[in-house]
Amino acid sequence: MPEKSLKRLVALSLGISITTIIIILLLTVNVNTLEGLRKCALPFLILALIAHMVSWCLYSLNQMVILRPLGVHLGFFRSLKILLASRFMSIVTPTYIGGEPLRIYLLYKEKTDVGGAVAITIMDRVFDAIFFFLLLVLTAGTLTIGNFVPILLLVLILIFVLFFIIFKKLEWVKKLVLPLVFKERWKQKVEKELENFQNGLSLMLKHKTALVSSFFLKGLSWTAEFTVIVMIALGLGLPVNWTSFFFIQTVMYIIGFVAITPGGSGITEALMTSLLGTVVANVSLIGVILVIWRVLTFYLDVIVSGAMGMHVISEFWKGGREVVNSSDSDARR
């Protein structure tokens, strides 16, 4: 991807987000907003920032742990760099789709085969699904938001079923996928990576301690991330029901994963504003909460992950072909 195109995507993502926030502020700000800002407690905002950074660190540790069964030993900062680079690509692509290919490529460069890297990435998403499923079950009784909960639970169950089919019924997947591949050498490559994927999952599932530890760290990472907006609300002097705040964020993230705008920009702000309206009594502060939350969890990510990941992303677009060629050579052998 040319650097100019990447910059356009960043500008588009930020532009949609900022425009949406301005509209929301115009609709929610009044004289009570200024009074609420005067009472804002800075220590809580600092805690919100720390919670977000702790989330990064826990996610990095999670990746380090899940890689060890495959014989890959990443250092903490290298692991963090991979995650932040993939985060940047997620921010600038619709439905967050750009982050995973970059992460797979970077894990491949750490001596993980492509199938194993895909298995780790999918396992990571399975952990997300399990965590969100548990949160929905535990917190769904706190609020009534239309018919969202049954639909979201159904989506998560379908993810589990798909994961089971890929893992347990690989021959079915081969029969379905391979006829769609026209070139014989590509068929060999796809078949090889499907087998690598299954072998990677099998290897990880044999290391139950690593799996449990990884899931625990992923859960803690999400908990720290969900705490950010709670700290912001507390800093503005609002009463907080932790369960309700965790529930609305679970709903928001699940829906946000399929948002068609780059990084969910615009859709995330509009959806979160609607959901905050169910838990925040003081409507005049909803826009302020949204701005601070997006600054800490989105704009900060754009700056930090962009600074750390731009050269990695350029390397990915230049060197990504090496992965394909390497896999082709292996298949021909």
PLY file of the C-alpha trace (Angstrom):
ply
format ascii 1.0
element vertex 333
property float x
property float y
property float z
element edge 332
property int vertex1
property int vertex2
end_header
0.00 0.00 0.00
1.56 3.35 -1.04
2.31 5.76 1.80
0.00 8.32 0.21
-2.93 5.87 0.28
-2.17 5.02 3.90
-2.20 8.69 4.85
-5.54 9.12 3.09
-7.02 6.26 5.09
-5.74 7.78 8.34
-7.19 11.17 7.36
-10.51 9.55 6.43
-10.69 7.63 9.70
-9.86 10.69 11.81
-12.10 12.96 9.73
-15.18 10.76 10.15
-14.52 10.38 13.88
-13.96 14.11 14.54
-16.98 15.16 12.45
-19.22 12.71 14.33
-17.92 13.90 17.71
-18.53 17.57 16.80
-22.13 16.76 15.87
-22.63 14.84 19.14
-21.15 17.71 21.17
-23.46 20.21 19.46
-26.42 18.03 20.44
-25.40 17.36 24.05
-23.37 20.32 25.38
-25.21 22.91 27.51
-24.55 25.07 30.59
-24.47 21.97 32.81
-21.55 20.63 30.77
-19.26 23.46 31.89
-20.26 22.88 35.51
-19.40 19.20 35.15
-16.01 20.02 33.60
-15.15 22.30 36.53
-15.65 19.36 38.90
-13.53 17.03 36.76
-10.97 15.15 38.87
-7.67 14.88 36.98
-6.39 11.83 38.95
-9.22 9.72 37.52
-8.31 10.76 33.97
-4.70 9.79 34.65
-5.96 6.42 35.92
-7.96 6.05 32.69
-4.78 6.62 30.65
-2.85 4.15 32.81
-5.63 1.56 32.40
-5.35 1.84 28.61
-1.58 1.40 28.70
-1.93 -1.56 31.07
-4.30 -3.08 28.51
-1.56 -2.82 25.87
0.99 -4.47 28.18
-1.31 -7.34 29.16
-2.15 -7.99 25.50
1.58 -8.12 24.73
2.14 -10.64 27.54
-0.81 -12.67 26.25
0.81 -12.93 22.82
4.15 -13.95 24.32
2.51 -16.77 26.31
0.42 -18.16 23.44
3.49 -18.27 21.14
5.61 -20.39 23.45
3.92 -23.75 22.65
5.01 -23.13 19.04
8.61 -22.64 20.14
8.60 -18.88 19.51
10.01 -16.72 22.32
9.22 -13.04 21.80
10.58 -10.27 24.00
8.00 -8.00 25.63
8.75 -4.89 23.56
8.95 -6.84 20.29
5.57 -8.38 21.07
4.15 -4.95 21.90
5.52 -3.49 18.67
3.82 -6.23 16.61
0.49 -5.60 18.34
0.67 -1.81 17.97
1.63 -2.07 14.30
-1.34 -4.35 13.64
-3.53 -2.00 15.71
-2.59 0.86 13.38
-3.63 -1.14 10.31
-6.89 -2.03 12.04
-7.59 1.65 12.65
-7.29 2.61 8.98
-9.20 -0.30 7.40
-12.92 -1.18 7.40
-14.09 -3.84 9.90
-10.55 -3.76 11.39
-9.59 -6.20 8.62
-6.09 -4.87 7.96
-4.58 -5.67 11.33
-4.65 -9.45 11.19
-2.71 -9.97 7.90
0.03 -7.66 9.18
0.17 -9.50 12.49
0.41 -12.87 10.70
3.25 -11.54 8.54
5.16 -10.17 11.55
4.73 -13.46 13.44
5.97 -15.28 10.34
9.11 -13.15 10.49
9.57 -14.38 14.06
10.02 -17.93 12.67
6.35 -18.93 12.99
4.96 -20.74 9.93
2.00 -19.03 8.27
-0.47 -21.70 9.40
0.75 -21.39 12.99
0.47 -17.59 12.86
-3.08 -17.89 11.53
-3.91 -20.38 14.31
-2.63 -17.95 16.95
-4.61 -15.08 15.45
-7.81 -17.13 15.32
-7.24 -18.44 18.85
-6.94 -14.82 19.95
-10.33 -14.06 18.40
-11.80 -17.17 20.06
-10.56 -15.82 23.41
-12.29 -12.52 22.60
-15.51 -14.37 21.79
-15.37 -16.40 25.02
-14.70 -13.30 27.11
-17.52 -11.33 25.47
-19.87 -14.32 25.81
-19.14 -14.56 29.53
-19.58 -10.82 30.01
-22.90 -10.80 28.17
-24.17 -13.71 30.26
-23.02 -12.08 33.52
-24.18 -8.53 32.76
-27.14 -8.86 30.37
-29.66 -8.50 33.21
-28.48 -4.99 34.05
-29.96 -3.31 30.97
-32.51 -3.93 28.27
-31.26 -2.86 24.85
-33.79 -4.12 22.34
-33.09 -7.61 21.05
-29.32 -7.16 20.89
-28.35 -9.76 23.48
-29.91 -12.87 21.83
-28.46 -11.80 18.47
-24.98 -11.22 19.90
-25.04 -14.53 21.76
-26.05 -16.28 18.54
-23.12 -14.66 16.68
-20.69 -15.81 19.35
-22.08 -19.36 19.28
-21.64 -19.42 15.48
-17.99 -18.40 15.96
-17.49 -21.39 18.29
-19.15 -23.73 15.79
-16.99 -22.43 12.93
-13.86 -22.85 15.03
-14.86 -26.44 15.87
-15.50 -27.29 12.20
-12.14 -25.89 11.07
-10.27 -27.70 13.84
-12.06 -31.05 13.92
-13.22 -31.42 10.32
-10.23 -30.26 8.32
-11.02 -32.63 5.43
-14.42 -30.95 5.05
-12.73 -27.56 4.90
-10.25 -28.82 2.29
-13.06 -30.18 0.10
-14.83 -26.84 0.35
-11.85 -24.51 -0.11
-9.44 -26.28 -2.49
-11.84 -26.44 -5.50
-11.99 -22.64 -5.32
-8.22 -22.41 -5.93
-7.38 -22.61 -9.62
-3.58 -22.92 -9.73
-2.14 -26.26 -8.62
0.82 -24.71 -6.76
-1.61 -22.50 -4.85
-3.70 -25.53 -3.98
-0.62 -27.17 -2.49
0.21 -24.02 -0.54
-3.35 -23.59 0.79
-3.54 -27.27 1.78
-0.18 -27.05 3.52
-1.16 -23.95 5.50
-4.51 -25.47 6.49
-2.57 -28.40 7.91
-0.13 -26.03 9.61
-3.11 -24.22 11.06
-4.57 -27.43 12.48
-1.17 -28.58 13.77
-0.62 -25.20 15.41
-3.97 -25.39 17.16
-3.35 -28.99 18.22
0.01 -28.03 19.67
-1.47 -25.10 21.57
-4.36 -27.19 22.92
-1.84 -29.68 24.34
-0.32 -26.88 26.43
-3.30 -26.20 28.67
-1.32 -24.09 31.13
-0.25 -21.71 28.36
-3.82 -21.55 27.01
-5.35 -20.81 30.41
-2.67 -18.23 31.17
-3.15 -16.61 27.77
-6.94 -16.43 28.19
-6.52 -15.02 31.70
-4.18 -12.29 30.40
-6.55 -11.50 27.51
-9.44 -11.19 29.96
-7.40 -8.86 32.17
-6.45 -6.83 29.09
-10.10 -6.32 28.15
-11.00 -5.56 31.76
-8.35 -2.82 31.87
-9.66 -1.44 28.56
-13.26 -1.43 29.81
-12.12 0.37 32.96
-11.00 3.42 30.94
-14.47 4.86 30.41
-15.46 4.01 34.00
-12.55 6.12 35.29
-13.59 8.97 32.98
-17.16 8.89 34.32
-15.91 8.83 37.91
-13.59 11.73 37.14
-16.60 13.77 35.99
-18.35 13.02 39.26
-20.96 10.65 37.82
-22.36 7.64 39.71
-21.12 4.46 38.05
-22.57 0.99 37.81
-19.56 -1.06 36.72
-21.69 -3.94 35.44
-23.75 -1.66 33.20
-20.67 0.08 31.80
-19.05 -3.28 31.03
-22.22 -4.49 29.33
-22.58 -1.53 26.97
-18.92 -1.77 25.98
-19.29 -5.47 25.20
-22.22 -4.66 22.91
-20.32 -1.77 21.34
-17.15 -3.76 20.58
-19.02 -6.73 19.09
-21.00 -4.48 16.75
-17.90 -2.35 16.09
-16.02 -5.37 14.73
-18.29 -5.33 11.66
-18.35 -1.55 11.17
-17.67 -0.75 7.52
-15.85 2.55 8.14
-12.07 2.66 8.75
-11.49 1.66 12.38
-15.23 1.91 13.01
-14.99 5.73 12.91
-18.33 7.48 13.15
-20.23 4.27 13.85
-18.37 3.73 17.13
-19.04 7.30 18.31
-22.72 7.20 17.37
-23.25 3.76 18.89
-21.40 4.59 22.11
-23.38 7.81 22.50
-26.62 5.84 22.24
-25.42 3.21 24.72
-24.11 5.83 27.19
-27.59 7.32 27.20
-28.79 4.17 28.96
-26.30 4.42 31.84
-25.51 8.15 32.22
-28.27 10.26 33.71
-26.60 13.60 32.96
-27.00 13.84 29.19
-24.95 17.04 29.05
-21.79 15.08 29.92
-22.20 12.25 27.40
-20.37 14.16 24.68
-17.51 15.00 27.04
-17.16 11.37 28.14
-17.10 10.33 24.49
-14.40 12.86 23.55
-12.06 11.90 26.42
-12.65 8.18 25.79
-11.86 8.46 22.07
-8.78 10.61 22.75
-7.38 7.96 25.09
-8.39 4.81 23.20
-8.40 5.91 19.55
-6.45 9.11 18.80
-3.65 8.11 21.18
-3.51 4.70 19.44
-3.25 6.41 16.05
-0.26 8.47 17.23
1.61 5.77 19.16
0.90 2.82 16.87
1.53 4.96 13.78
4.90 6.12 15.12
5.93 2.56 15.99
4.38 0.80 13.04
4.76 2.89 9.88
8.12 1.44 8.85
6.91 -2.06 9.75
3.84 -1.57 7.54
6.02 -0.37 4.62
8.17 -3.46 5.10
5.02 -5.60 5.09
3.84 -4.31 1.71
7.29 -4.73 0.20
8.14 -8.04 1.85
4.75 -9.69 2.06
5.44 -11.40 -1.26
8.38 -13.19 0.34
5.93 -15.04 2.57
3.97 -16.24 -0.44
7.08 -17.19 -2.38
8.52 -19.04 0.62
5.29 -20.95 1.07
5.23 -21.76 -2.65
8.76 -23.16 -2.47
7.84 -25.31 0.54
4.78 -26.60 -1.28
6.82 -27.57 -4.35
9.27 -29.47 -2.17
0 1
1 2
2 3
3 4
4 5
5 6
6 7
7 8
8 9
9 10
10 11
11 12
12 13
13 14
14 15
15 16
16 17
17 18
18 19
19 20
20 21
21 22
22 23
23 24
24 25
25 26
26 27
27 28
28 29
29 30
30 31
31 32
32 33
33 34
34 35
35 36
36 37
37 38
38 39
39 40
40 41
41 42
42 43
43 44
44 45
45 46
46 47
47 48
48 49
49 50
50 51
51 52
52 53
53 54
54 55
55 56
56 57
57 58
58 59
59 60
60 61
61 62
62 63
63 64
64 65
65 66
66 67
67 68
68 69
69 70
70 71
71 72
72 73
73 74
74 75
75 76
76 77
77 78
78 79
79 80
80 81
81 82
82 83
83 84
84 85
85 86
86 87
87 88
88 89
89 90
90 91
91 92
92 93
93 94
94 95
95 96
96 97
97 98
98 99
99 100
100 101
101 102
102 103
103 104
104 105
105 106
106 107
107 108
108 109
109 110
110 111
111 112
112 113
113 114
114 115
115 116
116 117
117 118
118 119
119 120
120 121
121 122
122 123
123 124
124 125
125 126
126 127
127 128
128 129
129 130
130 131
131 132
132 133
133 134
134 135
135 136
136 137
137 138
138 139
139 140
140 141
141 142
142 143
143 144
144 145
145 146
146 147
147 148
148 149
149 150
150 151
151 152
152 153
153 154
154 155
155 156
156 157
157 158
158 159
159 160
160 161
161 162
162 163
163 164
164 165
165 166
166 167
167 168
168 169
169 170
170 171
171 172
172 173
173 174
174 175
175 176
176 177
177 178
178 179
179 180
180 181
181 182
182 183
183 184
184 185
185 186
186 187
187 188
188 189
189 190
190 191
191 192
192 193
193 194
194 195
195 196
196 197
197 198
198 199
199 200
200 201
201 202
202 203
203 204
204 205
205 206
206 207
207 208
208 209
209 210
210 211
211 212
212 213
213 214
214 215
215 216
216 217
217 218
218 219
219 220
220 221
221 222
222 223
223 224
224 225
225 226
226 227
227 228
228 229
229 230
230 231
231 232
232 233
233 234
234 235
235 236
236 237
237 238
238 239
239 240
240 241
241 242
242 243
243 244
244 245
245 246
246 247
247 248
248 249
249 250
250 251
251 252
252 253
253 254
254 255
255 256
256 257
257 258
258 259
259 260
260 261
261 262
262 263
263 264
264 265
265 266
266 267
267 268
268 269
269 270
270 271
271 272
272 273
273 274
274 275
275 276
276 277
277 278
278 279
279 280
280 281
281 282
282 283
283 284
284 285
285 286
286 287
287 288
288 289
289 290
290 291
291 292
292 293
293 294
294 295
295 296
296 297
297 298
298 299
299 300
300 301
301 302
302 303
303 304
304 305
305 306
306 307
307 308
308 309
309 310
310 311
311 312
312 313
313 314
314 315
315 316
316 317
317 318
318 319
319 320
320 321
321 322
322 323
323 324
324 325
325 326
326 327
327 328
328 329
329 330
330 331
331 332
